[in-house]
């Protein structure tokens, strides 16, 4: 899965995000942490698929990642598992 360059919602935001696509899922890997101190502490992943009508955020299950590579690997494994269990 190829990710976009780091983007920000607004130029003054402390945290950025990366977007990519994998098997009909739009995947966003975002930076998270202490917004007041503007300290990056972790990455989290969110998924969106119109084909499968599925949305998910790893923070719902308190899944946080230390590196972007860990988040990317989790994202691809999650999508593969979801598709395998929910064939259309």
Secondary structure, DSSP 4 states (H G I P E B T S, - for coil): --BPPPB-SSTT-S--EEEEEETTEEEEEEEEEETTTTEEEEEEEEEEETTTTEEEEGGGGT--BSSHHHHHHHHHHHHHHHHHHS--
